[in-house]
């Protein structure tokens, strides 16, 4: 006896459907934290809303060829709001770092001087919080929220939205990956010998400090590029195998290590401005700790730099993107 069976039905997910799901997910997660941010009771709420806005901006940018969004729901508007929250978040991170990581490890005289800087930071934070609360009241933010909600209920698409997502995934990701791999930050701290790029691993601390002084902004820009790439890749982790997720993890690691170097530089400059003095003379112990942390981060950075300067690593990265599951 032969049993009748129903044919298996496969649902083809289109670029438009995928875009709608991603935008809805990040929009809801962003709004979830708005009330707590206004109340200013939990720094984590601010962090989560800032990240939500950044991911939402990435989704709007990456899916732009397939979606037709209202004028107020633009990458530019989302970016302005994210930067406003980011200013406040940066001060929170600065405060937490100074109070918990460094102040307890300083001699009494330096602790007192650092407290003066923290008092300046408190005033800066009050101003930044006021600005965040103001931006929630502005028409730009209200229009963005309302029009985004309406679009999610009745989305409008461009013709490309009907294409199956698997057919266009590499084309969505490869431009950002190329910008990442071709960034001049990879060449920081390298030498050219006989037309080959050499990464010295025996530099002493003072030479590393000099290099970071000269090229720190280039590394910082590579960090931002890594963050953009990571957010874009994380939109599509369900569509790739484990090797793809491994690259996401490495890009995140690169972002965090370079972020540690940049945060140290920002902290040093902020202290110099807040105290109107050279921290090497006023806060020598703290200056030494910061330099030590930069040296350690540099040691963590170089193996990743070596890996991604290798042709085979780049080739495998591209091949991974070309083969979604």
VEXROZA-534377 format. One record per residue (C-alpha): residue number from 1; z negated, y, x negated. Coordinates in nm, 3 decimals, decimal comma, padded with zeros to 5 digits. Layout:
REM VEXROZA-534377
NUM  Z  Y  X
...
***
This chain:
REM VEXROZA-534377
1  00,000  00,000  00,000
2  00,092  00,342  -00,129
3  -00,141  00,630  -00,052
4  00,012  00,967  00,020
5  -00,108  01,233  -00,216
6  -00,079  01,607  -00,194
7  00,106  01,773  -00,479
8  -00,121  01,966  -00,713
9  -00,086  02,340  -00,664
10  -00,104  02,563  -00,969
11  -00,187  02,928  -00,923
12  00,010  03,155  -01,151
13  -00,206  03,447  -01,256
14  -00,005  03,762  -01,292
15  -00,066  04,058  -01,519
16  -00,150  04,266  -01,213
17  -00,413  04,021  -01,086
18  -00,567  03,995  -01,430
19  -00,578  04,374  -01,462
20  -00,746  04,414  -01,123
21  -01,015  04,160  -01,209
22  -01,090  04,324  -01,543
23  -01,103  04,677  -01,403
24  -01,325  04,573  -01,115
25  -01,563  04,388  -01,345
26  -01,614  04,676  -01,587
27  -01,624  04,943  -01,314
28  -01,902  04,762  -01,130
29  -02,099  04,700  -01,448
30  -02,069  05,067  -01,538
31  -02,194  05,197  -01,202
32  -02,478  04,946  -01,202
33  -02,663  05,152  -01,464
34  -02,600  05,505  -01,336
35  -02,930  05,551  -01,149
36  -03,138  05,421  -01,439
37  -02,956  05,650  -01,681
38  -03,038  05,952  -01,462
39  -03,405  05,851  -01,454
40  -03,409  05,813  -01,834
41  -03,672  05,540  -01,834
42  -03,491  05,266  -02,024
43  -03,269  05,327  -02,330
44  -03,096  04,996  -02,259
45  -02,950  05,136  -01,936
46  -02,782  05,415  -02,130
47  -02,649  05,167  -02,385
48  -02,508  04,938  -02,116
49  -02,339  05,219  -01,923
50  -02,185  05,359  -02,240
51  -02,048  05,017  -02,334
52  -01,925  04,970  -01,978
53  -01,731  05,295  -01,991
54  -01,579  05,203  -02,326
55  -01,467  04,866  -02,198
56  -01,333  05,026  -01,883
57  -01,133  05,276  -02,090
58  -00,994  04,988  -02,297
59  -00,887  04,801  -01,983
60  -00,721  05,112  -01,838
61  -00,533  05,165  -02,165
62  -00,428  04,805  -02,220
63  -00,311  04,740  -01,862
64  -00,137  05,077  -01,822
65  00,216  04,922  -01,816
66  00,125  04,720  -01,507
67  -00,097  04,944  -01,295
68  -00,049  05,272  -01,111
69  -00,384  05,450  -01,114
70  -00,484  05,782  -00,954
71  -00,466  06,090  -01,178
72  -00,845  06,121  -01,213
73  -00,877  05,760  -01,329
74  -00,739  05,829  -01,672
75  -00,827  05,709  -02,019
76  -00,892  06,073  -02,110
77  -01,147  06,134  -01,832
78  -01,328  05,808  -01,893
79  -01,340  05,892  -02,264
80  -01,498  06,234  -02,203
81  -01,775  06,082  -01,993
82  -01,830  05,801  -02,245
83  -01,860  06,051  -02,531
84  -02,119  06,252  -02,340
85  -02,332  05,941  -02,291
86  -02,257  05,844  -02,648
87  -02,409  06,164  -02,785
88  -02,737  06,081  -02,612
89  -02,723  05,716  -02,715
90  -02,664  05,809  -03,079
91  -02,981  06,019  -03,076
92  -03,176  05,728  -02,926
93  -03,055  05,496  -03,200
94  -03,137  05,756  -03,464
95  -03,488  05,799  -03,327
96  -03,552  05,425  -03,304
97  -03,423  05,369  -03,658
98  -03,632  05,647  -03,813
99  -03,952  05,563  -03,628
100  -03,946  05,184  -03,649
101  -03,742  05,097  -03,955
102  -03,814  05,372  -04,204
103  -04,117  05,586  -04,121
104  -04,376  05,303  -04,157
105  -04,241  05,226  -04,506
106  -04,277  05,578  -04,644
107  -04,568  05,736  -04,832
108  -04,787  05,972  -04,630
109  -04,622  06,293  -04,751
110  -04,276  06,172  -04,658
111  -04,399  06,043  -04,321
112  -04,521  06,392  -04,232
113  -04,195  06,552  -04,337
114  -03,997  06,295  -04,144
115  -04,206  06,373  -03,836
116  -04,080  06,731  -03,852
117  -03,726  06,595  -03,835
118  -03,821  06,376  -03,539
119  -03,952  06,684  -03,358
120  -03,610  06,845  -03,406
121  -03,452  06,528  -03,274
122  -03,668  06,541  -02,959
123  -03,530  06,886  -02,876
124  -03,173  06,773  -02,940
125  -03,230  06,478  -02,710
126  -03,357  06,699  -02,428
127  -03,036  06,902  -02,446
128  -02,819  06,587  -02,457
129  -02,999  06,435  -02,156
130  -02,948  06,756  -01,959
131  -02,576  06,740  -02,034
132  -02,556  06,377  -01,918
133  -02,725  06,461  -01,589
134  -02,488  06,753  -01,544
135  -02,176  06,544  -01,599
136  -02,279  06,309  -01,317
137  -02,266  06,612  -01,084
138  -01,926  06,732  -01,197
139  -01,617  06,689  -00,982
140  -01,439  06,499  -01,259
141  -01,696  06,220  -01,247
142  -01,719  06,214  -00,866
143  -01,342  06,201  -00,826
144  -01,309  05,927  -01,084
145  -01,567  05,713  -00,904
146  -01,426  05,767  -00,556
147  -01,061  05,723  -00,644
148  -01,134  05,418  -00,855
149  -01,316  05,255  -00,561
150  -01,022  05,330  -00,334
151  -00,774  05,189  -00,583
152  -00,971  04,866  -00,622
153  -00,961  04,821  -00,243
154  -00,588  04,895  -00,223
155  -00,440  04,860  -00,572
156  -00,101  04,999  -00,663
157  00,107  04,834  -00,933
158  00,413  04,886  -01,148
159  00,693  04,623  -01,155
160  00,557  04,456  -01,470
161  00,245  04,351  -01,277
162  00,428  04,053  -01,127
163  00,489  03,890  -01,468
164  00,269  03,585  -01,546
165  -00,013  03,690  -01,777
166  00,058  03,412  -02,029
167  00,406  03,546  -02,096
168  00,290  03,889  -02,207
169  -00,049  03,831  -02,371
170  00,084  03,842  -02,730
171  00,274  04,162  -02,655
172  -00,043  04,323  -02,521
173  -00,252  04,232  -02,825
174  -00,022  04,236  -03,127
175  00,021  04,618  -03,151
176  -00,356  04,667  -03,179
177  -00,389  04,380  -03,426
178  -00,115  04,533  -03,642
179  -00,294  04,870  -03,642
180  -00,610  04,689  -03,748
181  -00,452  04,488  -04,029
182  -00,248  04,780  -04,163
183  -00,539  05,024  -04,167
184  -00,592  05,196  -04,506
185  -00,963  05,114  -04,485
186  -00,887  04,767  -04,618
187  -00,789  04,925  -04,951
188  -01,118  05,111  -05,002
189  -01,279  04,995  -05,326
190  -00,971  04,808  -05,447
191  -00,750  04,835  -05,757
192  -00,378  04,776  -05,804
193  -00,303  04,555  -06,105
194  00,049  04,429  -06,173
195  00,152  04,507  -05,814
196  -00,140  04,300  -05,682
197  -00,443  04,422  -05,490
198  -00,769  04,334  -05,668
199  -01,113  04,363  -05,509
200  -01,378  04,424  -05,779
201  -01,706  04,250  -05,700
202  -01,908  04,367  -05,999
203  -01,955  04,735  -05,917
204  -02,301  04,879  -05,973
205  -02,479  05,070  -05,699
206  -02,393  05,417  -05,830
207  -02,021  05,338  -05,832
208  -02,038  05,208  -05,476
209  -02,220  05,526  -05,372
210  -01,943  05,735  -05,528
211  -01,675  05,532  -05,352
212  -01,847  05,569  -05,014
213  -01,881  05,943  -05,068
214  -01,508  05,969  -05,131
215  -01,373  05,722  -04,875
216  -01,651  05,670  -04,621
217  -01,454  05,836  -04,341
218  -01,167  05,594  -04,392
219  -01,403  05,298  -04,355
220  -01,553  05,461  -04,048
221  -01,207  05,487  -03,894
222  -01,146  05,118  -03,967
223  -01,472  05,046  -03,787
224  -01,344  05,232  -03,480
225  -01,018  05,041  -03,495
226  -01,213  04,713  -03,515
227  -01,410  04,812  -03,207
228  -01,094  04,891  -03,010
229  -00,941  04,559  -03,112
230  -01,256  04,367  -03,027
231  -01,277  04,518  -02,678
232  -00,912  04,437  -02,613
233  -00,943  04,081  -02,740
234  -01,252  04,024  -02,527
235  -01,043  04,097  -02,217
236  -00,853  03,774  -02,281
237  -01,097  03,522  -02,432
238  -01,052  03,288  -02,133
239  -00,681  03,265  -02,206
240  -00,711  03,141  -02,565
241  -00,861  02,851  -02,758
242  -01,174  02,856  -02,975
243  -00,985  02,983  -03,279
244  -00,922  03,309  -03,091
245  -01,292  03,347  -03,016
246  -01,368  03,294  -03,384
247  -01,148  03,592  -03,468
248  -01,327  03,799  -03,204
249  -01,657  03,714  -03,373
250  -01,523  03,813  -03,713
251  -01,384  04,143  -03,587
252  -01,723  04,217  -03,430
253  -01,892  04,135  -03,761
254  -01,660  04,372  -03,946
255  -01,737  04,643  -03,691
256  -02,112  04,598  -03,729
257  -02,116  04,590  -04,110
258  -01,900  04,901  -04,137
259  -02,115  05,055  -03,865
260  -02,425  04,999  -04,077
261  -02,263  05,188  -04,365
262  -02,157  05,472  -04,136
263  -02,495  05,495  -03,962
264  -02,665  05,535  -04,298
265  -02,429  05,819  -04,391
266  -02,479  05,990  -04,053
267  -02,857  05,957  -04,082
268  -02,854  06,109  -04,430
269  -02,646  06,406  -04,318
270  -02,850  06,458  -04,002
271  -03,175  06,468  -04,201
272  -03,029  06,718  -04,446
273  -02,929  06,943  -04,155
274  -03,255  06,900  -03,963
275  -03,474  06,975  -04,265
276  -03,228  07,215  -04,428
277  -03,284  07,043  -04,760
278  -03,161  06,766  -04,988
279  -03,333  06,442  -04,883
280  -03,314  06,307  -05,239
281  -03,568  06,568  -05,345
282  -03,771  06,592  -05,023
283  -03,760  06,228  -04,911
284  -03,692  06,026  -05,229
285  -03,835  05,699  -05,096
286  -03,625  05,721  -04,781
287  -03,316  05,813  -04,983
288  -03,369  05,504  -05,198
289  -03,408  05,280  -04,892
290  -03,089  05,416  -04,739
291  -02,894  05,363  -05,062
292  -03,028  05,008  -05,085
293  -02,911  04,934  -04,731
294  -02,564  05,070  -04,806
295  -02,544  04,850  -05,116
296  -02,642  04,544  -04,913
297  -02,385  04,623  -04,643
298  -02,117  04,662  -04,909
299  -02,197  04,312  -05,039
300  -02,153  04,179  -04,683
301  -01,830  04,370  -04,636
302  -01,645  04,251  -04,945
303  -01,607  03,881  -04,848
304  -01,453  03,988  -04,516
305  -01,232  04,238  -04,696
306  -01,119  03,960  -04,930
307  -01,049  03,728  -04,639
308  -00,842  03,974  -04,439
309  -00,645  04,093  -04,740
310  -00,524  03,734  -04,773
311  -00,175  03,667  -04,637
312  -00,270  03,329  -04,489
313  -00,555  03,479  -04,286
314  -00,324  03,740  -04,138
315  -00,055  03,483  -04,069
316  -00,297  03,252  -03,887
317  -00,433  03,548  -03,689
318  -00,084  03,629  -03,562
319  -00,009  03,265  -03,483
320  -00,329  03,239  -03,279
321  -00,225  03,535  -03,065
322  00,121  03,386  -03,007
323  -00,019  03,072  -02,846
324  -00,239  03,134  -02,543
325  -00,352  02,821  -02,363
***
